[in-house]
């Protein structure tokens, strides 16, 4: 479920630019989780940190999901 929400926000970045996700939050099990947009030399990442497991779920600019 988190992956689908993150992918929908990823699509917004492509359609409207990175400002489309600025200050966005995801609602997961009743908790608002801040969305983090991070630019780097090889592209960008969009990710959230689970308040339950403290793990990151990242979607890269190429659409690949990474669970850390």
WOKAKA-V772077 format. One record per residue. RES is the residue in one letter. SS is DSSP state (alpha for helix, beta for strand, coil for the rest). OMEGA is omega in degrees with one decimal (999 if undefined). D_CENTER is the distance of its C-alpha to the mean C-alpha in Angstrom with 1 decimal. Layout:
res->RES ss->SS omega->OMEGA d_center->D_CENTER
res->RES ss->SS omega->OMEGA d_center->D_CENTER
This chain:
res->X ss->coil omega->178.6 d_center->12.5
res->X ss->alpha omega->-178.4 d_center->9.1
res->X ss->alpha omega->179.9 d_center->8.6
res->X ss->alpha omega->177.7 d_center->10.1
res->X ss->alpha omega->179.9 d_center->8.2
res->X ss->alpha omega->179.0 d_center->4.8
res->X ss->alpha omega->177.7 d_center->7.5
res->X ss->alpha omega->177.5 d_center->9.1
res->X ss->alpha omega->175.6 d_center->6.7
res->X ss->alpha omega->179.0 d_center->6.8
res->X ss->alpha omega->178.5 d_center->10.5
res->X ss->alpha omega->178.9 d_center->10.8
res->X ss->alpha omega->179.8 d_center->10.1
res->X ss->alpha omega->-176.4 d_center->12.9
res->X ss->alpha omega->-172.0 d_center->15.1
res->X ss->alpha omega->-177.8 d_center->15.1
res->X ss->coil omega->-173.7 d_center->13.8
res->X ss->alpha omega->178.6 d_center->11.3
res->X ss->alpha omega->-179.8 d_center->13.1
res->X ss->alpha omega->-178.4 d_center->11.9
res->X ss->alpha omega->179.4 d_center->8.7
res->X ss->coil omega->179.5 d_center->10.7
res->X ss->coil omega->177.3 d_center->11.4
res->X ss->coil omega->175.4 d_center->9.3
res->X ss->beta omega->175.8 d_center->9.2
res->X ss->beta omega->177.7 d_center->8.7
res->X ss->beta omega->-178.9 d_center->12.2
res->X ss->beta omega->-179.5 d_center->12.8
res->X ss->coil omega->176.6 d_center->16.6
res->X ss->coil omega->179.5 d_center->17.5
res->X ss->beta omega->174.8 d_center->15.4
res->X ss->beta omega->-178.1 d_center->13.0
res->X ss->beta omega->-179.1 d_center->10.1
res->X ss->beta omega->177.0 d_center->8.8
res->X ss->coil omega->-176.8 d_center->5.3
res->X ss->beta omega->176.1 d_center->6.1
res->X ss->beta omega->-174.3 d_center->6.8
res->X ss->beta omega->176.0 d_center->9.4
res->X ss->beta omega->177.1 d_center->12.3
res->X ss->beta omega->-172.9 d_center->14.9
res->X ss->coil omega->-178.1 d_center->18.1
res->X ss->coil omega->178.7 d_center->17.1
res->X ss->beta omega->179.9 d_center->14.1
res->X ss->beta omega->177.0 d_center->10.5
res->X ss->beta omega->172.9 d_center->7.2
res->X ss->beta omega->-176.9 d_center->3.6
res->X ss->beta omega->172.8 d_center->3.3
res->X ss->beta omega->175.1 d_center->5.3
res->X ss->beta omega->-179.2 d_center->9.0
res->X ss->coil omega->177.0 d_center->11.2
res->X ss->coil omega->-177.3 d_center->14.1
res->X ss->coil omega->-176.9 d_center->16.4
res->X ss->coil omega->-177.4 d_center->16.2
res->X ss->coil omega->177.9 d_center->14.5
res->X ss->coil omega->177.6 d_center->12.7
res->X ss->beta omega->168.3 d_center->9.3
res->X ss->beta omega->-172.8 d_center->7.2
res->X ss->beta omega->167.6 d_center->6.0
res->X ss->beta omega->-177.4 d_center->6.1
res->X ss->beta omega->-178.2 d_center->8.7
res->X ss->coil omega->178.6 d_center->10.5
res->X ss->coil omega->176.9 d_center->12.9
res->X ss->coil omega->-179.5 d_center->10.8
res->X ss->coil omega->176.4 d_center->11.5
res->X ss->beta omega->178.3 d_center->9.7
res->X ss->beta omega->176.1 d_center->10.7
res->X ss->beta omega->178.2 d_center->11.6
res->X ss->coil omega->999 d_center->13.1
